[in-house]
Structures are given as structure tokens and as C-alpha cells.
Amino acid sequence: MVTREDLESFLIRMDLDHHEVDEGMFLVRGRNSGLPVVVHYSPPLLLIRMKVMDLPEEGEGSLEFFRTLLELNATDVVHGAYGIEDGELILSDTLELETLDFLELQASVESIELAAAAHMQRIRTLAGSGAEG
């Protein structure tokens, strides 16, 4: 099983700007989206999460906004998925520490960063139209 020290060595090897904000919880600055990613070592799992934005007020465009997120989950997000928690839109992935390796972690973090970067403008536009109603 991957240890906390192994995880930190993976982050160093990925050449990501990171620091431990709490025991086993790392704040990682990626290269693509500019948004921070939280990598939380919580045996037996590794939780990877990124806040994309605060949820817009429900309105006329809400159905299109949420439908688009579900479609992106099905077609564009390779690792993880969009979700909602405490009024925020997040991208998250959960990996098993028992079988985790460097390449799997790298693929997950990069997938989340690339999804956020690629989808941000479209999501914010839809969120704005949902807030108008």
C-alpha cells in the first residue's frame, strides 16, 4: 500500500507545486487550470478534489447547466467526475491506495486539471445564464 511518504514522493516526481496543509492533506497547484487541487491521503483511499466554482442560483438555465455537467462526465472526464457539495461544483476522483502507482496518480490529477481547463468557459457561461432566471 502507498504510504503518505510515497504519495509525497509521487507529487515531487510530478514536479507539482505542493504543500501539506494538514496531516496527509496536500494542496497542489497544477499547470493547466490554475485552480488548486486537494490530494487527501485517507487510507484505504486517496481523495483528489478540485473546486471549480460556487453553484449558480437555480434559474431558467439550470437544466441545461446540470445536463451539460452529466454529459461531460460521460464523454470528457476520463478520471473522476463533476459533483456538487455544499453549494460548490467540484471535480473529484477516488483512488485505492492498495494498488495506486505513480502513473495512475499522474493520470488522475492531469485529467482533473485538463477537464477544468477545457470546460471552464462553457460551464461559467451556462452558470451565468442559469443565474439570470
Sequence and secondary structure as in RCSB ss.txt:
>XXXX:A:sequence
MVTREDLESFLIRMDLDHHEVDEGMFLVRGRNSGLPVVVHYSPPLLLIRMKVMDLPEEGEGSLEFFRTLLELNAT
DVVHGAYGIEDGELILSDTLELETLDFLELQASVESIELAAAAHMQRIRTLAGSGAEG
>XXXX:A:secstr
   HHHHHHHHHHTT EEEEEETTEEEEE SSS  EEEEEEETTEEEEEEEEEE     TTHHHHHHHHHHHHHH
T SSSEEEEETTEEEEEEEEETTT  HHHHHHHHHHHHHHHHHHHHHHHHHHHHHHH 
